[in-house]
Amino acid sequence: MQVTASPPVSGLLRRAKLRHFLRARRAQISPEEVGLVNVDRRRTPGLRREEVAALAGVGVSWYTWLEQGRDINVSEEIVNAVGNALRLEGCEREYFYRLAGHNPPQRTEGHARENVYERMCALVEGWASNPAYITDRYGRIEMASRSARFLFRVNAQGDNCVVKFFTDPSTREKYPDADEVGRGLVAQFRAQSARFPDDPEFGRIAESLCEHSPHFAELWECHEVDDRNQNVRKIAHPQAGVMVFDRLVMRVPECPESLLTLYVAQPRTGAARLSRGLVGAHAEAA
């Protein structure tokens, strides 16, 4: 059997993402934030390349090559130093590590385990009468519960959650905090793309969305990364009003590329009982 090498385009895609990410992050940090005295007028916001290099303790030429996306070997120590200089934390740091060709370090920040456990128990307990769906690596629906199809107006298969949000006005209207939801969707889509750096489909989806949605294009240029698996979603409904759900996203062990998303109405919100009954009733009738 003949073995063929991986196409060189994979490395080019990864380094292109790294280039844009570093430039975007450098532009978002002011000299004052890192203890530098800003004595002259700057044409562009953020730090200069030589300032990032100095903060990271690396040569200016070397950092320039890194930001330009040149094919150079980057040690884990250098990745860590540059990450510190750019104040990368959490999933942004993991994203940077992956783009630089390294496995990200294990997260060490503490989490409120009791709170997480409480939410997971509530989500599992309420799953039967609340929305749930499975998406593929790109955010396309693979399977959706009846209540999810009713509440989010998605098909059982095929709809892409990210594409639908940015191309269907009626979908965005369901979210009272649509700006925050959109920002999170784009940041999570970028984080997911880093898990599969050699897959060009992420780029094709992003390019198409940039052409059809100026809002997506603006958020995509921010290069924000977020892979939080728990948050709160508010859904506006003409009968129930604003329904508040806890949302949990989990990877499916038997199919690591898929994501399972579970919703449950928050038990201590005024509309929780109405929300659960409304969704459940429509789910039974569907």
N, C-alpha and C positions, 0 to 999 in steps of 0.2 A: 504493500500500500504506500502510495506516495504522500509524503507529508509536506504541506506548503506552509510557508511562513505567514504570520499575520500581516495584513496589508499595512503599509506605512502610514496610511491616512489616520489610523487610530491614534498614534502618537501625536500627530499634527493637531487633531481635534482636542486632545487633552491639553496640549501646550497652549492652544489658542484660548481655551477656557481659563487656563491659569493666567495668561497675559491680561485678559479683560478683568479678571477678578482682582488681581494685584493693583492694577491701575485704578479701579473703582474704589478699593479700600484705601489706597494712599490718598486719593482726592478727598476722602471724607474725614481725615484726621487733621486738625489744625496744629500748627507749631506749638501753640500755647498748651494744648492738651498733653503734650509729651515733654513739657518743660523747656522748649526752645524759645528764645527771644526773637520775635518777629520785628526786625528793624527796617525792612524795606517793603516796598509795595510789590505784591505778587499778581501776575496776570491770571494765574489759575489758582483755584482753592486747593488746600491740602498741603501735604508734605512734598518736598522734592525727592528725587531718587537718591541723591547723595545723603540726605537726612535720614532716610530709611536705612540706607547702608550703614551709616554711622551708628544708629540706634541698635542695629542688629550685629554690629561688629564684623561686617564683611566688606570686601572691596567694592567700590562704586561700579567698576566695570563688571564685576561678577554679578551684582544685583541687577544691573541694567540688562545683562544677558538673560537672567532669570525672568525679568518682567517682559522682555521681548519674546519670550517663548522659545529661546534657542535650545537645542538638544544637548543639555549639559547634565552631568551627574550631580545630584543634590543630596547631601547627607542629611540624616534625620536631625542632627544637631543644628544644622543651618536652617532647616525648615522650622524648627522650634524657635530659633532666634528671630527669624523674620516674622513668624507668627506673633511673638511677643512684641516686636517693634510695631506691628500693625494692630496690636490689641485684639487679636482674634480669640474668640472664646467658643466653647461648646461646639455646635454643629458647623460653624464657620471654620473653626480650626480643623475639624475632621475633613471638611471639604477641601481645604488647602493641602492637607497631608495627601489625600487621594490624588489630587491633581498633580502634586509633586512626585507621585510614584511611591508613596510610603503608606503603610497601614497606620491609621490614626491611633493615638494613645487612648487607653481606657479613660473614660470620664471619671474625674475624682470628686466633682462637686456633690455636695449632699442633697438629698431629696427628702421631702416629707413622706416617709414610707407609709405612715398611718393614713395620711390623706389619699395617697395613691391607692392603697388597699381598699379604703372606703369607696372610692369612686369605681374601682374595678368591680367590687361586689354589687354596687348599685346598677352598673351597666349590665352585668351578667343576669342579675335578677329581673331587670326590666326588658331584656332583649326580646322576649317573646312578643310583646305588644309595642315595640318601638322600632324605628327604622334601622336597617342594617344592609350593607352591601359589600361586595368584593370587587376590587379594581385590579387591573394589571399594572405593570411597571410604569405605563404612561398615563394612568388615571382613567382608563377606559373601564366601563362597567362590565364585569363578567357575570355577576349574579346580583339581584336585588330583591329584598323582601317586598311583600305587598305594601306595607306601610311606607317603605322608602319610595316605591314607585308613585304612590299617592302624594306624598308630601313634597318630594323633589321633582316630580314629573319627569322621571328618567325611565328609559326603556330597560327591560331586564338585561339586555346585552347591547353593547356597542357605543352608548353615549360616553363621551369623554368629559369628566367633571370639570376640568380646567377649560377646555374649549367651550363647553356649554356656558360656563359662567361669563366668559369674556365676549361671546358672540350672540347670546340670547338675552335681551333686556329683561324679559319676564323672569328669568332665573335670578338675575341680580336684584330685582325688586323684592324678592322673598327675604332678603337679608337687611335688617335695619342698619347693621354695621358693615355694609358691603365693601367699603374701602379697606377695612381691616381684613375681611375674608379674602378679598382679591390679593392683597399683599401676601397673606399667608399661603395661598395656593401657589403663587409664583415662586416664593421662597422654598416651598416644599418640592415643587417640580424641579427646581434647580438642584436641590439636595439629592433627590432621587436620580437625577441624571448623572451625578458623580458616582453613584453605585455601579453604573454601567457606562464607563467613560468611552468605550469603543462602539457604542450603539448610536448611529447617526440619526435614528428616528426622533430622538429628543430634539435635535437641531432642526429637523424638518418641521416638527410641530411648532416649535418656538418661532421659526421663520414665518410660517403661515399665520400664526397669531399676531406677530408684529405687523404684518401687512393688513390684517383685518381689524385689529384693535389697538388704537393709539395708547389706550390705558395699559394694556399688557406690555406694549413696547417700552413705555416709560418705566414700568416696574422691572422689566427684564434688564434694562440698562443699569439698574441699581445694584445688581449682583448680590442681592440679599439671599441668605441661606437659612433655612429653618426646618428641622426634622422632628419637632416636638410631636409626641404621639397622643397628647391630651390637651384639650382646650374646650371652650364653651362656644356653642353655636346658638344664635337667636334667629328664629324663623317667624316671619310675619304671616298670619293666616286670617282671612276675612271673618271667620267665625270665632276662632279661639284667641285672636289677638296675637301678641308676641309670645311665642313659645320658647322656653329656654331649655336647651339640652346640654348634657355633658357628652363629649365626643371622644372616643378612644380609637386610635388606629393601631392595628397589630399586624405583624407579619405572619403569614400562614406557614406553619412548619413544613407541611407536606409540599408546599409550593412557594419557595422563598421569594419569588418575583411578585407574588400577589399580596395585596394588602386588604385586611378585613377592617371595616369601619363600623363601629357600633354607636348608637345614640340612645340616650334615655333622658326623659324629662326630669329636671332637678326636683327632688322631693320637697324642698322648702320654698319653692316659688309659688306665687298665687295661682298661676294658670297650670300648675303641674297636673292636677287631677283632670282638668278639662282637656289638656293637651293629650294626655295618655288615652283618655276615653275617646276623643275625637279620632286620633290616628288609629286606635284599635278598631273602632267601629267601621271605619272605611276599609281597613285591611280585611275585616271579616266579610264585608259586602263585596269586595273586589273578586 
